[in-house]
């Protein structure tokens, strides 16, 4: 079983104590490296795979711009158009509503176009079944802690949609979206912890 390290950080944005887990990841594997590895023990040339995947993603982009939800891989990822736009009541420092908004107050001014992404429940469950977690401190030393005991506890949720992805190479966060089968979280803008959330399960 694969083991991934994680550390625990405090969210200082809240007045009450709040802590959250942050996976400790390695360097990013780029497109070329992954194509090289994917072609090991096959007769496929990495250059051919790169060309095929590049053209595939061009097709995904074209169809997302037409408003379609597109599968990336077989039962892996789904990408779709997403609009980051909302309006909410204005409150004072004590949390009292000073201006209640209505649908007439909604406008796209200041909104952002985003590309949404969600992880299929099948792939998410496979990950949950094959991973374990090792807590470490700030220096990287192992800390004794219990692993997830609930079956499928690392699955990100169920549902048919998630929120849009953040901008930048590592811009991500959590956001919820409801669908035909329930609700789930998707990759999106930065959440309250300043950390990226997992994709909602299809």
C-alpha positions as CSV (number, residue, x, y, z in Angstrom):
1,X,0.0,0.0,0.0
2,X,1.3,3.4,-0.9
3,X,2.1,5.8,2.0
4,X,1.9,9.6,1.7
5,X,3.2,11.9,4.4
6,X,1.1,14.8,5.8
7,X,1.6,17.5,8.3
8,X,-0.9,19.4,10.5
9,X,-1.2,23.2,10.3
10,X,-3.3,25.8,12.2
11,X,-5.7,28.0,10.4
12,X,-5.0,31.4,11.9
13,X,-7.9,33.1,10.0
14,X,-10.4,31.9,12.7
15,X,-10.6,33.3,16.2
16,X,-11.2,29.7,17.5
17,X,-8.6,27.0,17.2
18,X,-8.7,25.2,13.9
19,X,-6.2,22.7,12.5
20,X,-6.1,20.9,9.1
21,X,-4.1,18.3,7.4
22,X,-1.8,19.1,4.4
23,X,-0.3,16.3,2.3
24,X,3.5,16.6,1.8
25,X,4.0,16.1,-1.9
26,X,7.1,15.6,-4.0
27,X,8.2,17.5,-7.0
28,X,5.7,17.8,-9.9
29,X,6.1,15.2,-12.7
30,X,5.8,17.0,-16.0
31,X,4.0,15.9,-19.1
32,X,7.2,14.6,-20.8
33,X,8.2,12.5,-17.8
34,X,4.9,10.9,-17.4
35,X,4.7,10.0,-21.1
36,X,8.1,8.4,-20.8
37,X,7.0,6.3,-17.9
38,X,3.7,5.4,-19.5
39,X,5.5,4.0,-22.5
40,X,7.7,1.7,-20.5
41,X,7.2,-2.0,-21.3
42,X,5.1,-1.0,-24.4
43,X,5.8,-0.6,-28.1
44,X,4.5,3.0,-28.0
45,X,7.0,5.7,-28.6
46,X,6.8,8.6,-26.1
47,X,6.7,11.1,-28.9
48,X,3.6,9.4,-30.3
49,X,1.9,9.4,-27.0
50,X,2.7,13.1,-26.4
51,X,1.3,13.9,-29.8
52,X,-1.9,11.9,-29.2
53,X,-2.5,13.3,-25.7
54,X,-1.8,16.9,-27.0
55,X,-4.4,16.5,-29.8
56,X,-6.8,14.9,-27.3
57,X,-6.6,17.8,-25.0
58,X,-7.2,20.2,-27.9
59,X,-10.4,18.4,-28.6
60,X,-11.4,18.6,-24.9
61,X,-10.7,22.4,-24.9
62,X,-12.8,22.9,-28.1
63,X,-15.8,21.0,-26.6
64,X,-15.6,22.6,-23.2
65,X,-15.8,26.0,-24.9
66,X,-19.0,24.6,-26.6
67,X,-20.5,23.9,-23.1
68,X,-19.8,20.1,-22.9
69,X,-18.5,18.2,-20.0
70,X,-15.6,16.2,-21.2
71,X,-14.0,13.0,-19.9
72,X,-10.2,13.1,-19.5
73,X,-9.2,9.4,-19.5
74,X,-11.5,6.5,-19.0
75,X,-13.4,7.0,-15.7
76,X,-10.8,9.4,-14.4
77,X,-11.3,13.2,-14.7
78,X,-14.1,15.3,-16.1
79,X,-13.7,18.9,-17.0
80,X,-16.4,21.5,-17.7
81,X,-17.1,25.2,-18.0
82,X,-17.5,27.0,-14.6
83,X,-18.4,30.5,-13.7
84,X,-17.1,31.9,-10.4
85,X,-19.8,34.4,-9.6
86,X,-21.8,35.1,-6.4
87,X,-23.4,37.8,-4.3
88,X,-24.1,37.7,-0.6
89,X,-25.5,39.8,2.2
90,X,-23.3,42.6,3.6
91,X,-22.6,42.3,7.3
92,X,-21.0,44.5,9.9
93,X,-18.1,43.5,12.1
94,X,-20.5,41.8,14.6
95,X,-22.1,39.7,11.9
96,X,-25.3,41.7,11.6
97,X,-26.8,42.0,8.2
98,X,-26.7,45.6,7.0
99,X,-27.8,45.0,3.5
100,X,-29.8,41.9,2.3
101,X,-29.3,41.1,-1.4
102,X,-31.7,39.7,-3.8
103,X,-31.4,38.1,-7.3
104,X,-31.7,41.6,-8.8
105,X,-28.3,42.5,-7.1
106,X,-26.5,39.7,-9.0
107,X,-24.1,40.8,-11.7
108,X,-21.1,39.3,-13.5
109,X,-19.0,42.4,-12.7
110,X,-15.9,41.1,-10.9
111,X,-16.7,37.5,-11.7
112,X,-14.2,35.0,-13.2
113,X,-14.4,32.3,-15.9
114,X,-12.9,29.1,-14.7
115,X,-12.4,25.5,-15.9
116,X,-14.1,23.1,-13.5
117,X,-12.8,19.6,-12.8
118,X,-14.1,16.6,-10.9
119,X,-12.7,13.2,-10.1
120,X,-14.8,10.1,-10.9
121,X,-16.0,8.1,-7.8
122,X,-14.4,5.0,-9.3
123,X,-10.9,6.5,-9.5
124,X,-11.3,8.2,-6.2
125,X,-12.3,5.0,-4.5
126,X,-9.3,3.1,-6.0
127,X,-7.0,5.8,-4.5
128,X,-8.7,5.4,-1.2
129,X,-8.2,1.7,-1.2
130,X,-4.5,1.9,-2.0
131,X,-3.2,4.8,0.1
132,X,-2.2,5.1,3.8
133,X,-1.0,8.2,5.6
134,X,2.0,9.0,7.7
135,X,1.9,12.2,9.9
136,X,5.2,14.2,10.1
137,X,6.2,17.3,12.0
138,X,7.7,20.5,10.6
139,X,11.1,18.9,10.4
140,X,9.8,15.8,8.5
141,X,10.1,13.4,11.4
142,X,7.4,10.8,11.8
143,X,4.7,11.5,14.4
144,X,2.6,8.6,15.8
145,X,-1.0,8.9,14.7
146,X,-3.8,6.7,13.7
147,X,-4.5,6.2,10.0
148,X,-8.0,6.5,8.4
149,X,-10.0,3.6,9.7
150,X,-13.3,4.2,7.9
151,X,-13.6,2.2,4.7
152,X,-13.2,4.5,1.7
153,X,-12.4,7.4,4.1
154,X,-10.3,9.2,1.6
155,X,-12.9,9.5,-1.1
156,X,-13.8,13.1,-1.7
157,X,-17.5,12.9,-1.9
158,X,-20.3,12.0,-4.2
159,X,-22.2,14.1,-6.7
160,X,-22.3,15.2,-10.2
161,X,-20.5,18.5,-10.1
162,X,-17.8,20.5,-8.4
163,X,-16.5,24.1,-8.5
164,X,-14.1,25.6,-11.0
165,X,-10.4,25.4,-10.9
166,X,-8.2,28.3,-9.6
167,X,-5.8,30.1,-11.8
168,X,-2.1,29.4,-11.9
169,X,0.0,26.2,-11.8
170,X,-1.1,25.5,-8.2
171,X,-4.2,27.5,-7.8
172,X,-6.7,25.3,-6.2
173,X,-9.2,25.1,-3.4
174,X,-12.4,23.6,-2.3
175,X,-15.9,24.3,-3.4
176,X,-19.1,22.4,-3.4
177,X,-21.6,21.6,-6.1
178,X,-24.8,19.6,-6.1
179,X,-25.7,17.1,-8.8
180,X,-28.1,14.4,-9.7
181,X,-26.7,12.0,-7.1
182,X,-25.9,14.4,-4.3
183,X,-23.2,16.9,-3.6
184,X,-19.4,16.8,-3.8
185,X,-16.5,19.1,-3.7
186,X,-14.4,20.2,-6.7
187,X,-11.2,21.9,-7.4
188,X,-11.5,25.6,-7.3
189,X,-10.4,28.9,-5.6
190,X,-8.5,29.0,-2.4
191,X,-10.6,27.8,0.6
192,X,-10.6,29.0,4.2
193,X,-7.6,27.0,5.0
194,X,-5.7,28.3,2.0
195,X,-5.5,24.8,0.7
196,X,-6.8,23.0,-2.3
197,X,-9.8,20.8,-2.0
198,X,-10.1,17.4,-3.8
199,X,-12.3,17.0,-6.8
200,X,-15.9,16.1,-6.4
201,X,-16.7,12.5,-7.2
202,X,-18.8,11.7,-10.2
